[in-house]
Amino acid sequence: HNRVFRPDVSVAALPQDKKASLRDFDQGGSQSVCLLQLAPDAELTKRYHARHDMTMFVVSGSAIVMVEETRYFVTPGSAVLIPRLTAYSVMPHKTDEEFRALLVYSPPFRGADTVLEK
């Protein structure tokens, strides 16, 4: 099945007691799409995926995305390709806006292969 998703207008803000959210949106045979939401004071700590390639498409807000040791400043319209086994983290840039990005995983993501780094 196909769905049209407008994360810039159709997603509610995070509740104040929640700092981050990763929600499934849709899944096909070879990929899945999730929505990442981070509160202004939240951070997605360093991690990698053992079996999934991921492409991050920034929808709203700005952030610093670390891919291995390289920093990227991302804004709406930016895309970041993060191959499997590649460490990354996400730190929102502004303290007054939520960060949102669509994450496209291939093969479909089920969460079991996320490895957090220290």
N, CA, C and O atoms as a MOPAC input file, in Angstrom:
PM7 MOZYME 1SCF
protein

 N      0.83400 1    -1.18200 1     0.00000 1
 C      0.00000 1     0.00000 1     0.00000 1
 C      0.87800 1     1.24400 1     0.00000 1
 O      1.98800 1     1.22700 1     0.53200 1
 N      0.38700 1     2.30800 1    -0.58800 1
 C      1.12500 1     3.55900 1    -0.65400 1
 C      0.38000 1     4.61900 1     0.13800 1
 O     -0.84900 1     4.69300 1     0.11700 1
 N      1.16100 1     5.44400 1     0.84000 1
 C      0.57200 1     6.55000 1     1.58600 1
 C      1.34800 1     7.82400 1     1.27600 1
 O      2.54700 1     7.78100 1     0.99900 1
 N      0.66700 1     8.93800 1     1.32600 1
 C      1.31900 1    10.23100 1     1.18300 1
 C      1.48200 1    10.80600 1     2.57200 1
 O      0.53600 1    10.81900 1     3.35900 1
 N      2.66200 1    11.27400 1     2.87300 1
 C      2.98200 1    11.74900 1     4.21900 1
 C      3.59800 1    13.12300 1     4.12100 1
 O      4.55400 1    13.31500 1     3.36900 1
 N      3.07800 1    14.08200 1     4.86000 1
 C      3.61700 1    15.43500 1     4.88600 1
 C      4.09600 1    15.74300 1     6.29100 1
 O      3.35400 1    16.34600 1     7.06600 1
 N      5.32500 1    15.34600 1     6.65200 1
 C      5.79300 1    15.52500 1     8.02600 1
 C      5.98000 1    16.98300 1     8.42300 1
 O      6.09300 1    17.28900 1     9.61000 1
 N      6.01500 1    17.89400 1     7.43900 1
 C      6.14700 1    19.29800 1     7.77500 1
 C      4.83900 1    19.90200 1     8.26800 1
 O      4.85500 1    20.94900 1     8.91600 1
 N      3.70500 1    19.26600 1     7.97600 1
 C      2.42100 1    19.83600 1     8.39100 1
 C      1.52800 1    18.86300 1     9.15700 1
 O      0.60000 1    19.30000 1     9.83700 1
 N      1.77900 1    17.56600 1     9.06900 1
 C      0.81000 1    16.61700 1     9.61900 1
 C      1.26000 1    15.90300 1    10.89100 1
 O      0.58000 1    14.98400 1    11.34700 1
 N      2.38300 1    16.30100 1    11.47000 1
 C      2.86700 1    15.62000 1    12.66700 1
 C      2.77800 1    16.55900 1    13.85700 1
 O      3.22800 1    17.70300 1    13.79600 1
 N      2.19600 1    16.06900 1    14.93300 1
 C      2.08400 1    16.87800 1    16.14800 1
 C      3.45100 1    17.05200 1    16.79500 1
 O      4.32900 1    16.20200 1    16.64900 1
 N      3.62200 1    18.14600 1    17.50100 1
 C      4.86000 1    18.36700 1    18.24800 1
 C      4.99700 1    17.31700 1    19.33400 1
 O      4.00500 1    16.75400 1    19.79700 1
 N      6.21000 1    17.06200 1    19.72900 1
 C      6.46100 1    16.11600 1    20.81300 1
 C      5.84900 1    16.63400 1    22.10500 1
 O      5.88300 1    17.83900 1    22.35800 1
 N      5.29300 1    15.75400 1    22.92700 1
 C      4.84800 1    16.18600 1    24.25200 1
 C      6.05800 1    16.69000 1    25.04600 1
 O      7.17600 1    16.23100 1    24.81300 1
 N      5.85300 1    17.61700 1    25.96900 1
 C      6.96600 1    18.20400 1    26.71200 1
 C      7.76200 1    17.18300 1    27.50700 1
 O      8.94800 1    17.39400 1    27.76300 1
 N      7.13900 1    16.08800 1    27.90000 1
 C      7.84600 1    15.08800 1    28.70000 1
 C      8.61100 1    14.07700 1    27.84000 1
 O      9.22800 1    13.15400 1    28.37200 1
 N      8.57200 1    14.24500 1    26.53000 1
 C      9.25900 1    13.31400 1    25.63400 1
 C     10.30200 1    14.08100 1    24.82800 1
 O      9.99400 1    15.12600 1    24.25500 1
 N     11.52600 1    13.57600 1    24.77800 1
 C     12.62000 1    14.27200 1    24.10800 1
 C     12.86100 1    13.79300 1    22.68500 1
 O     13.36700 1    14.54800 1    21.85500 1
 N     12.50100 1    12.53500 1    22.39100 1
 C     12.77400 1    11.98600 1    21.06800 1
 C     11.70500 1    10.96900 1    20.69100 1
 O     11.08800 1    10.33900 1    21.55000 1
 N     11.50300 1    10.82600 1    19.39300 1
 C     10.52600 1     9.87000 1    18.90200 1
 C     11.00200 1     9.33200 1    17.55600 1
 O     11.47900 1    10.09200 1    16.71300 1
 N     10.87400 1     8.03800 1    17.35800 1
 C     11.12800 1     7.40400 1    16.06300 1
 C      9.89000 1     6.57800 1    15.75700 1
 O      9.62500 1     5.56600 1    16.40500 1
 N      9.13600 1     7.02600 1    14.75900 1
 C      7.87200 1     6.36000 1    14.45200 1
 C      7.90900 1     5.77000 1    13.05400 1
 O      8.35200 1     6.40900 1    12.09900 1
 N      7.43300 1     4.53600 1    12.95500 1
 C      7.27000 1     3.90000 1    11.65000 1
 C      6.25100 1     4.67800 1    10.85000 1
 O      5.24800 1     5.15100 1    11.38600 1
 N      6.51200 1     4.80500 1     9.57600 1
 C      5.49600 1     5.40600 1     8.72200 1
 C      5.00600 1     4.40400 1     7.69400 1
 O      3.80500 1     4.15300 1     7.59700 1
 N      5.90300 1     3.83700 1     6.94000 1
 C      5.49000 1     2.90100 1     5.90300 1
 C      6.62400 1     1.93500 1     5.61800 1
 O      7.78700 1     2.22200 1     5.90100 1
 N      6.27300 1     0.78100 1     5.05200 1
 C      7.26600 1    -0.24200 1     4.80900 1
 C      6.91900 1    -0.97900 1     3.52800 1
 O      5.76200 1    -1.32100 1     3.28100 1
 N      7.94600 1    -1.21900 1     2.71700 1
 C      7.77300 1    -2.01000 1     1.50800 1
 C      8.66700 1    -3.22800 1     1.59900 1
 O      9.21500 1    -3.52500 1     2.66000 1
 N      8.81300 1    -3.92900 1     0.49500 1
 C      9.63200 1    -5.12900 1     0.50000 1
 C     11.11300 1    -4.85700 1     0.66700 1
 O     11.83500 1    -5.70400 1     1.19300 1
 N     11.59000 1    -3.68700 1     0.22800 1
 C     13.02500 1    -3.42500 1     0.26500 1
 C     13.42900 1    -2.23600 1     1.12300 1
 O     14.62200 1    -1.99400 1     1.30500 1
 N     12.46300 1    -1.48200 1     1.65800 1
 C     12.81600 1    -0.33300 1     2.48600 1
 C     11.68100 1     0.02200 1     3.43100 1
 O     10.55200 1    -0.44400 1     3.28300 1
 N     12.01400 1     0.86600 1     4.41300 1
 C     10.99400 1     1.39800 1     5.30300 1
 C     11.28700 1     2.87000 1     5.53200 1
 O     12.42000 1     3.32700 1     5.38400 1
 N     10.23400 1     3.61100 1     5.90000 1
 C     10.34800 1     5.04100 1     6.15600 1
 C      9.88500 1     5.30100 1     7.58000 1
 O      8.80600 1     4.86600 1     7.98300 1
 N     10.71200 1     6.01600 1     8.33900 1
 C     10.38800 1     6.38400 1     9.71700 1
 C     10.52800 1     7.89100 1     9.86700 1
 O     11.23100 1     8.53500 1     9.08800 1
 N      9.86600 1     8.44700 1    10.85800 1
 C     10.00000 1     9.85700 1    11.18100 1
 C     10.76700 1     9.98400 1    12.48500 1
 O     10.37700 1     9.41200 1    13.50300 1
 N     11.86000 1    10.73700 1    12.45400 1
 C     12.63300 1    11.05300 1    13.64900 1
 C     12.24300 1    12.45000 1    14.10300 1
 O     12.28300 1    13.39200 1    13.31100 1
 N     11.86500 1    12.59600 1    15.37600 1
 C     11.59600 1    13.90000 1    15.96800 1
 C     12.49000 1    14.04400 1    17.19700 1
 O     12.54700 1    13.15100 1    18.04200 1
 N     13.19000 1    15.18100 1    17.28800 1
 C     14.03000 1    15.46800 1    18.45100 1
 C     13.64100 1    16.82200 1    19.01800 1
 O     13.52900 1    17.80300 1    18.28300 1
 N     13.43700 1    16.86900 1    20.32300 1
 C     13.20000 1    18.13800 1    21.00100 1
 C     14.45700 1    18.98900 1    20.90200 1
 O     15.54200 1    18.44800 1    20.68900 1
 N     14.34300 1    20.31600 1    21.05200 1
 C     15.51300 1    21.19300 1    20.91200 1
 C     16.68200 1    20.82700 1    21.82600 1
 O     17.83800 1    21.05300 1    21.46800 1
 N     16.39700 1    20.27000 1    22.98700 1
 C     17.47300 1    19.93500 1    23.93000 1
 C     17.80100 1    18.44400 1    23.93900 1
 O     18.45600 1    17.95600 1    24.86000 1
 N     17.35000 1    17.72700 1    22.92100 1
 C     17.60900 1    16.28300 1    22.84000 1
 C     18.78700 1    16.01700 1    21.92000 1
 O     19.22400 1    16.89100 1    21.17200 1
 N     19.29100 1    14.79700 1    21.99000 1
 C     20.38400 1    14.37800 1    21.12500 1
 C     20.20500 1    12.90500 1    20.80900 1
 O     19.81200 1    12.12100 1    21.67300 1
 N     20.49000 1    12.53300 1    19.58300 1
 C     20.52600 1    11.12100 1    19.21100 1
 C     21.98600 1    10.71100 1    19.34400 1
 O     22.81900 1    11.07600 1    18.51500 1
 N     22.28800 1     9.95800 1    20.38300 1
 C     23.67300 1     9.63400 1    20.69500 1
 C     24.29400 1     8.73100 1    19.63500 1
 O     23.58900 1     8.12500 1    18.82900 1
 N     25.60600 1     8.65100 1    19.64900 1
 C     26.37000 1     7.92100 1    18.63400 1
 C     25.91900 1     6.46100 1    18.57300 1
 O     25.77800 1     5.78400 1    19.59200 1
 N     25.69800 1     6.00400 1    17.33900 1
 C     25.17200 1     4.65600 1    17.09000 1
 C     25.49300 1     4.24100 1    15.67000 1
 O     25.95800 1     5.05100 1    14.86800 1
 N     25.25000 1     2.99600 1    15.36300 1
 C     25.32400 1     2.53400 1    13.97800 1
 C     24.34200 1     1.38800 1    13.81300 1
 O     23.82100 1     0.84700 1    14.78800 1
 N     24.10100 1     1.02900 1    12.56200 1
 C     23.19500 1    -0.07400 1    12.24400 1
 C     24.00200 1    -1.17200 1    11.57100 1
 O     24.71700 1    -0.92500 1    10.60000 1
 N     23.88400 1    -2.37700 1    12.09100 1
 C     24.67800 1    -3.50300 1    11.60400 1
 C     24.23400 1    -3.99500 1    10.22700 1
 O     25.06400 1    -4.44400 1     9.43600 1
 N     22.93400 1    -3.91700 1     9.93200 1
 C     22.43000 1    -4.51000 1     8.69100 1
 C     21.62500 1    -3.54500 1     7.82400 1
 O     21.00000 1    -3.97600 1     6.85400 1
 N     21.62400 1    -2.25700 1     8.14700 1
 C     20.78000 1    -1.32200 1     7.40100 1
 C     21.55800 1    -0.11600 1     6.90100 1
 O     22.33800 1     0.48300 1     7.64200 1
 N     21.34200 1     0.23600 1     5.64000 1
 C     21.75900 1     1.53200 1     5.12700 1
 C     20.63300 1     2.50200 1     5.46000 1
 O     19.46400 1     2.11800 1     5.47600 1
 N     20.98200 1     3.76000 1     5.72500 1
 C     19.97400 1     4.74100 1     6.08900 1
 C     20.23700 1     6.04700 1     5.34100 1
 O     21.38000 1     6.48900 1     5.22400 1
 N     19.17300 1     6.65100 1     4.84200 1
 C     19.25700 1     7.99500 1     4.27400 1
 C     18.35500 1     8.88700 1     5.10300 1
 O     17.18300 1     8.57700 1     5.31800 1
 N     18.91500 1    10.01000 1     5.57200 1
 C     18.18600 1    10.97000 1     6.39200 1
 C     17.84200 1    12.18300 1     5.52600 1
 O     18.72800 1    12.81500 1     4.95200 1
 N     16.54500 1    12.50100 1     5.43800 1
 C     16.07000 1    13.68200 1     4.72700 1
 C     15.52500 1    14.65500 1     5.75900 1
 O     14.54000 1    14.35000 1     6.43200 1
 N     16.14400 1    15.81300 1     5.89600 1
 C     15.73100 1    16.79200 1     6.90600 1
 C     14.46500 1    17.49700 1     6.43500 1
 O     14.39000 1    18.00100 1     5.31400 1
 N     13.46600 1    17.51900 1     7.33100 1
 C     12.17400 1    18.12400 1     7.03200 1
 C     12.04800 1    19.49500 1     7.69100 1
 O     11.60200 1    20.45200 1     7.05900 1
 N     12.44200 1    19.58800 1     8.96000 1
 C     12.35600 1    20.87400 1     9.66000 1
 C     13.41400 1    20.93600 1    10.74600 1
 O     13.87800 1    19.91300 1    11.25000 1
 N     13.78200 1    22.15300 1    11.09300 1
 C     14.82000 1    22.36200 1    12.09300 1
 C     16.19900 1    22.23300 1    11.47200 1
 O     16.34200 1    21.96400 1    10.27900 1
 N     17.19600 1    22.42900 1    12.29600 1
 C     18.58100 1    22.27900 1    11.84700 1
 C     19.33300 1    21.45800 1    12.88800 1
 O     18.92400 1    21.38200 1    14.04700 1
 N     20.42900 1    20.84700 1    12.46500 1
 C     21.18300 1    19.97300 1    13.36900 1
 C     22.60200 1    19.81900 1    12.86400 1
 O     22.92300 1    20.13700 1    11.71900 1
 N     23.43800 1    19.31900 1    13.75700 1
 C     24.76100 1    18.84700 1    13.39200 1
 C     24.65300 1    17.32800 1    13.35000 1
 O     24.31000 1    16.70200 1    14.35300 1
 N     24.94100 1    16.73700 1    12.20400 1
 C     24.95500 1    15.28600 1    12.06100 1
 C     26.41800 1    14.87900 1    11.94100 1
 O     27.12200 1    15.29000 1    11.01800 1
 N     26.85600 1    14.06700 1    12.89000 1
 C     28.21700 1    13.52800 1    12.84800 1
 C     28.15800 1    12.17100 1    12.16200 1
 O     27.41900 1    11.28500 1    12.59200 1
 N     28.93500 1    12.00600 1    11.09800 1
 C     29.06000 1    10.72400 1    10.42100 1
 C     30.52300 1    10.34200 1    10.55200 1
 O     31.40000 1    10.95300 1     9.94100 1
 N     30.77600 1     9.29900 1    11.37600 1
 C     32.14100 1     8.95600 1    11.79300 1
 C     32.74500 1    10.19700 1    12.44200 1
 O     32.24800 1    10.61600 1    13.48800 1
 N     33.77600 1    10.80100 1    11.88800 1
 C     34.39800 1    11.98000 1    12.49000 1
 C     34.10100 1    13.27300 1    11.73300 1
 O     34.70100 1    14.30700 1    12.02500 1
 N     33.18500 1    13.22900 1    10.76800 1
 C     32.87400 1    14.41400 1     9.96600 1
 C     31.56100 1    15.02700 1    10.42800 1
 O     30.56400 1    14.32700 1    10.60300 1
 N     31.57100 1    16.35400 1    10.62500 1
 C     30.36900 1    17.09000 1    11.03500 1
 C     29.69200 1    17.69000 1     9.80300 1
 O     30.34500 1    18.27500 1     8.93800 1
 N     28.36600 1    17.53000 1     9.74400 1
 C     27.57900 1    18.14300 1     8.68500 1
 C     26.50600 1    19.01300 1     9.33000 1
 O     25.79700 1    18.55900 1    10.22800 1
 N     26.38300 1    20.25100 1     8.88100 1
 C     25.30100 1    21.11900 1     9.32200 1
 C     24.15400 1    20.91000 1     8.34700 1
 O     24.30500 1    21.15500 1     7.15100 1
 N     23.00300 1    20.45600 1     8.85100 1
 C     21.88300 1    20.11900 1     7.97100 1
 C     20.67700 1    21.00400 1     8.27700 1
 O     20.42300 1    21.37200 1     9.42400 1
 N     19.94900 1    21.32900 1     7.22200 1
 C     18.74100 1    22.14300 1     7.29400 1
 C     17.68400 1    21.48900 1     6.40700 1
 O     17.99300 1    20.53100 1     5.69900 1
 N     16.43900 1    21.98400 1     6.42700 1
 C     15.41100 1    21.37100 1     5.58000 1
 C     15.86800 1    21.26500 1     4.11900 1
 O     16.37500 1    22.21900 1     3.53000 1
 N     15.67000 1    20.08400 1     3.56900 1
 C     16.09200 1    19.79100 1     2.21100 1
 C     17.40800 1    19.04100 1     2.13500 1
 O     17.74300 1    18.48900 1     1.08700 1
 N     18.16400 1    19.00800 1     3.23400 1
 C     19.42800 1    18.26700 1     3.26100 1
 C     19.15900 1    16.76900 1     3.30100 1
 O     18.15200 1    16.32000 1     3.84900 1
 N     20.06700 1    16.00800 1     2.71600 1
 C     20.00500 1    14.54500 1     2.77600 1
 C     21.38400 1    14.03500 1     3.16900 1
 O     22.40000 1    14.54300 1     2.69600 1
 N     21.41400 1    13.02900 1     4.03400 1
 C     22.66400 1    12.42800 1     4.49300 1
 C     22.55300 1    10.92200 1     4.31500 1
 O     21.62900 1    10.29900 1     4.83800 1
 N     23.49300 1    10.33400 1     3.57800 1
 C     23.52800 1     8.88500 1     3.40300 1
 C     24.44300 1     8.29600 1     4.47100 1
 O     25.59200 1     8.71600 1     4.61200 1
 N     23.93300 1     7.32800 1     5.21600 1
 C     24.70200 1     6.69000 1     6.28300 1
 C     24.69400 1     5.18200 1     6.02300 1
 O     23.72200 1     4.50300 1     6.35300 1
 N     25.77000 1     4.65800 1     5.43400 1
 C     25.83900 1     3.22300 1     5.14700 1
 C     25.86500 1     2.38700 1     6.43800 1
 O     26.24100 1     2.88800 1     7.49700 1
 N     25.46900 1     1.13400 1     6.34200 1
 C     25.52400 1     0.22500 1     7.49700 1
 C     26.93900 1     0.21100 1     8.06600 1
 O     27.91200 1     0.40500 1     7.33800 1
 N     27.04300 1    -0.01700 1     9.35500 1
 C     28.30100 1    -0.06900 1    10.10000 1
 C     29.01700 1     1.28100 1    10.18500 1
 O     30.19700 1     1.33600 1    10.53000 1
 N     28.31200 1     2.36200 1     9.87300 1
 C     28.88600 1     3.70700 1     9.94800 1
 C     28.27400 1     4.44500 1    11.13800 1
 O     27.05600 1     4.60900 1    11.20700 1
 N     29.11300 1     4.88800 1    12.07300 1
 C     28.62800 1     5.56000 1    13.28000 1
 C     28.12700 1     6.96800 1    12.94800 1
 O     28.70400 1     7.67600 1    12.12300 1
 N     27.02800 1     7.35200 1    13.61900 1
 C     26.47400 1     8.69100 1    13.43300 1
 C     25.79400 1     9.14600 1    14.71000 1
 O     25.43700 1     8.33400 1    15.56200 1
 N     25.62000 1    10.45900 1    14.83300 1
 C     24.84300 1    11.05100 1    15.91300 1
 C     24.17000 1    12.30000 1    15.36500 1
 O     24.57100 1    12.82900 1    14.32800 1
 N     23.13200 1    12.77400 1    16.07600 1
 C     22.38500 1    13.95800 1    15.64400 1
 C     22.20200 1    14.87300 1    16.84400 1
 O     21.69200 1    14.45400 1    17.88400 1
 N     22.62500 1    16.13500 1    16.69300 1
 C     22.47700 1    17.13900 1    17.75200 1
 C     21.74200 1    18.33900 1    17.17500 1
 O     22.30600 1    19.04900 1    16.34300 1
 N     20.48000 1    18.59600 1    17.59700 1
 C     19.77100 1    19.78000 1    17.10000 1
 C     20.61100 1    21.03400 1    17.31700 1
 O     21.35000 1    21.13600 1    18.29600 1
 N     20.49200 1    21.98300 1    16.39600 1
 C     21.33500 1    23.17100 1    16.39500 1
 C     20.73100 1    24.32600 1    17.18000 1
 O     21.44900 1    25.03200 1    17.88700 1
 N     19.43400 1    24.52900 1    17.06700 1
 C     18.78900 1    25.65400 1    17.74500 1
 C     18.04600 1    25.17600 1    18.97700 1
 O     17.52900 1    24.05900 1    19.01100 1
 N     17.99900 1    26.02000 1    19.97900 1
 C     17.36800 1    25.62800 1    21.23700 1
 C     15.87200 1    25.93500 1    21.27000 1
 O     15.22400 1    25.71100 1    22.29200 1
 N     15.32300 1    26.43700 1    20.18600 1
 C     13.90300 1    26.79100 1    20.20600 1
 C     13.08200 1    26.08800 1    19.13000 1
 O     11.92600 1    26.45200 1    18.91200 1
 N     13.65000 1    25.09200 1    18.45300 1
 C     12.87300 1    24.40400 1    17.43100 1
 C     13.13200 1    22.90100 1    17.44900 1
 O     14.24200 1    22.43700 1    17.71000 1
 N     12.08100 1    22.17200 1    17.16500 1
 C     12.15700 1    20.72100 1    17.06900 1
 C     12.82600 1    20.34200 1    15.75000 1
 O     12.67800 1    21.03900 1    14.74600 1
 N     13.55900 1    19.23800 1    15.76200 1
 C     14.20000 1    18.71700 1    14.55400 1
 C     13.40200 1    17.52300 1    14.05900 1
 O     13.05000 1    16.63900 1    14.83900 1
 N     13.11300 1    17.49700 1    12.75100 1
 C     12.39200 1    16.37100 1    12.15500 1
 C     13.10400 1    15.91700 1    10.89300 1
 O     13.54900 1    16.73300 1    10.08600 1
 N     13.20600 1    14.60400 1    10.73400 1
 C     13.80800 1    14.04400 1     9.52800 1
 C     13.13200 1    12.73100 1     9.18500 1
 O     12.76600 1    11.95700 1    10.07000 1
 N     12.97100 1    12.48700 1     7.89300 1
 C     12.52500 1    11.17800 1     7.43400 1
 C     13.75400 1    10.30000 1     7.30300 1
 O     14.76400 1    10.71900 1     6.73600 1
 N     13.67400 1     9.09300 1     7.82100 1
 C     14.75500 1     8.12400 1     7.73400 1
 C     14.29000 1     6.98900 1     6.83200 1
 O     13.28400 1     6.33600 1     7.11100 1
 N     15.02000 1     6.76200 1     5.76100 1
 C     14.69500 1     5.68100 1     4.83600 1
 C     15.73500 1     4.59100 1     5.04700 1
 O     16.92600 1     4.80800 1     4.82300 1
 N     15.28100 1     3.41900 1     5.47800 1
 C     16.15400 1     2.28800 1     5.76500 1
 C     16.01200 1     1.23200 1     4.67300 1
 O     14.92000 1     0.98200 1     4.16400 1
 N     17.13600 1     0.62400 1     4.32900 1
 C     17.12100 1    -0.50200 1     3.40100 1
 C     18.09400 1    -1.55000 1     3.92300 1
 O     19.26300 1    -1.23300 1     4.14500 1
 N     17.65300 1    -2.77800 1     4.12500 1
 C     16.29100 1    -3.31000 1     4.04500 1
 C     15.40800 1    -2.70900 1     5.13800 1
 O     15.89400 1    -1.92100 1     5.94900 1
 N     14.10700 1    -3.06800 1     5.17900 1
 C     13.20100 1    -2.49500 1     6.16300 1
 C     13.75100 1    -2.61400 1     7.58900 1
 O     14.30200 1    -3.64500 1     7.97700 1
 N     13.58800 1    -1.53900 1     8.35200 1
 C     14.14200 1    -1.42900 1     9.70700 1
 C     13.17000 1    -1.98700 1    10.73400 1
 O     11.97300 1    -1.69900 1    10.70500 1
 N     13.71400 1    -2.79600 1    11.64900 1
 C     12.90800 1    -3.33300 1    12.72500 1
 C     13.51300 1    -2.98600 1    14.08600 1
 O     12.99700 1    -3.42000 1    15.11600 1
 N     14.58800 1    -2.22000 1    14.10300 1
 C     15.15300 1    -1.72400 1    15.34200 1
 C     16.15200 1    -2.63400 1    16.03800 1
 O     16.87300 1    -2.18300 1    16.92900 1
 N     16.21200 1    -3.87900 1    15.66300 1
 C     17.02700 1    -4.85000 1    16.40600 1
 C     18.51300 1    -4.70100 1    16.16600 1
 O     19.30600 1    -5.22000 1    16.95100 1
 N     18.92300 1    -4.00900 1    15.10700 1
 C     20.35400 1    -3.96900 1    14.80600 1
 C     21.02000 1    -2.64400 1    15.18200 1
 O     22.14400 1    -2.39300 1    14.74800 1
 N     20.37100 1    -1.79500 1    15.96700 1
 C     20.97600 1    -0.54600 1    16.39700 1
 C     21.98900 1    -0.82100 1    17.49300 1
 O     21.66200 1    -1.44200 1    18.50400 1
 N     23.22300 1    -0.35800 1    17.29600 1
 C     24.28900 1    -0.54800 1    18.26700 1
 C     24.69700 1     0.82300 1    18.77200 1
 O     25.17600 1     1.65200 1    17.99900 1
 N     24.51100 1     1.07200 1    20.07300 1
 C     24.90900 1     2.34100 1    20.67200 1
 C     26.38200 1     2.31300 1    20.99200 1
 O     26.89500 1     1.31400 1    21.49600 1
 N     27.07200 1     3.41500 1    20.70000 1
 C     28.49300 1     3.51600 1    21.01000 1
 C     28.67700 1     4.42300 1    22.20500 1
 O     27.80500 1     5.22500 1    22.53700 1
 N     29.84200 1     4.28400 1    22.85700 1
 C     30.14200 1     5.13500 1    24.00600 1
 C     31.07900 1     6.23600 1    23.61000 1
 O     31.45000 1     7.06100 1    24.44500 1

